[in-house]
């Protein structure tokens, strides 16, 4: 059921990560105990539990439509400052 509480969705964005010589950003979606892990710039959901396939497709569409904005936000993330509680 695609309309199942998509309003209650939370999203977490990682900073930029180097993987296999390529820069990626991880994006995780949470809804209660359900989760879906995606990766940019590929805009694919790599792992999911609790989200139906139709919902995963909607999340991938969201990633595609918002890829550039998410990548800009990821550049602003400083994991060390976040870990130390600095702004």
C-alpha positions in Angstrom: 0.0 0.0 0.0 2.0 3.0 -1.3 0.1 5.7 0.6 0.9 3.9 3.9 2.3 6.7 6.1 4.8 8.2 3.6 4.1 11.4 5.5 5.9 10.0 8.6 9.2 9.5 6.6 12.5 10.7 8.0 15.6 11.1 5.9 19.3 11.1 7.0 22.1 12.2 4.6 25.7 11.2 5.0 28.7 13.4 4.2 30.6 12.6 1.0 32.3 9.2 1.0 34.9 7.7 -1.3 34.1 4.2 -2.4 36.0 2.4 -5.2 37.5 5.7 -6.3 34.0 7.2 -6.7 32.4 9.9 -4.5 29.0 8.8 -3.1 26.5 10.0 -0.6 24.3 7.6 1.4 20.7 8.5 2.1 18.6 6.6 4.6 14.8 6.8 4.9 13.1 5.7 8.1 9.4 5.2 9.0 9.0 3.5 12.4 10.9 0.2 12.1 11.0 0.4 8.3 14.1 1.6 6.5 15.5 2.0 3.0 19.1 2.8 2.2 19.9 4.6 -1.0 23.1 5.9 -2.7 23.8 8.9 -4.8 24.6 9.7 -7.6 23.2 6.4 -8.7 19.8 7.2 -7.1 19.0 3.6 -6.2 17.8 2.0 -3.1 20.3 -0.7 -2.2 18.7 -2.2 0.9 15.2 -2.0 2.3 13.0 -3.6 4.9 9.3 -2.8 5.4 9.0 -0.7 2.3 7.0 -2.2 -0.6 8.7 -2.2 -4.0 6.3 0.5 -5.2 7.4 2.7 -2.3 11.1 2.0 -3.1 10.4 3.2 -6.6 8.9 6.4 -5.3 12.0 6.9 -3.0 14.3 6.3 -6.0 12.3 8.9 -8.0 12.6 11.3 -5.1 16.4 10.8 -5.1 16.6 11.4 -8.8 14.5 14.6 -8.6 16.4 16.0 -5.6 19.9 14.6 -6.3 21.7 17.9 -6.8 20.1 19.5 -3.7 21.0 16.4 -1.6 24.6 16.4 -2.9 24.9 20.1 -2.0 23.7 19.4 1.5 26.1 16.5 1.8 29.0 18.8 1.1 28.0 20.9 4.1 28.2 17.9 6.4 31.3 17.7 8.5 31.3 14.4 10.4 34.0 15.5 12.9 32.2 18.7 13.9 29.0 16.8 14.2 30.6 14.1 16.4 32.2 16.8 18.6 28.9 18.7 18.7 30.4 21.8 17.1 28.6 24.0 14.6 
